[in-house]
Amino acid sequence: MKRISEMSPRFKARLAGAFELLEGSTSTIGQVVILGRLVIAGDAAATAANLVGHQRLVWLGFASSLAGVALHLAWALLMYELLKPVDRTVARLSVFAVLVCCALQALAAVLFVAPLVVLNAANAASAFTPQQSQALMQVFFRLNGYAFDADLVFFGLWCFLTGSLIFKSTFLPRVFGVLLMLDGLGWMTYIAPPFAVHLFPVIAAVSGLAELPLPLWLLIVGVNAERWNEQAAAAGGRPAGSSPTG
């Protein structure tokens, strides 16, 4: 934490942008791309055959999902360091939201690989009939979906809180704050997944407008360091690069 605090605000911003892009890529590869390739809707037998026949791909998806958790934590911590001069209380609330989000993200990763563990155990011990093991596999996939939906709700809360901080900041474009708040409201509708599914095209569009330009801006442009230091000083913080005695 001390090393992060001593980094320049522009360097923190660029790191945050890089981690955000990496987290989005790894999480999508695991929970969307690989899972979408392996699961055959309405055909448990074909899905089970896919899992058993592509075990390395399953474990790659698991590893990619876990990497996303680690990258998400790093990205959130850097954003907290950047935005705490705006409002320390709201910034801390955003950290709490992202910790819950990451815990659910890790749970979804475990549930991602659980169906394969069940199928391998069933084949080794013959404790279940193929139909029973496939039914249990589907239960784990359903639980994975519930964990992922809950993850999106807390991610949405993080987006809304972080967007409000960006909007009130003087060192980042306010438009990113507005877009991120709208994005957050969209993801929070996953508290009722059947309702959210109908809104998904709108949520996806707002998400693309908010979640891609922001990390690119952070990575390429960073933040206005002079304004960041001014806001940190006004909030009682120590500007980056200054000595403890001022």
Secondary structure by P-SEA (a helix, b strand, c coil): ccccccccaaaaaaaaaaaaaaaaaaaaaccccccccccccccaaaaaaaaaacaaaaaaaaaaaaaaaaaaaaaaaaaaaacccccaaaaaaaaaaaaaaaaaaaaaaaaaaaaaaaaaaaaacccccaaaaaaaaaaaaaaaaaaaaaaaaaaaaaaaaaaaaaaacccccaaaaaaaaaaaaaaaccccaaaaaaaaaaaaaaaaacaaaaaaaaaccccaaaaaaaaaaaaccccccccccc
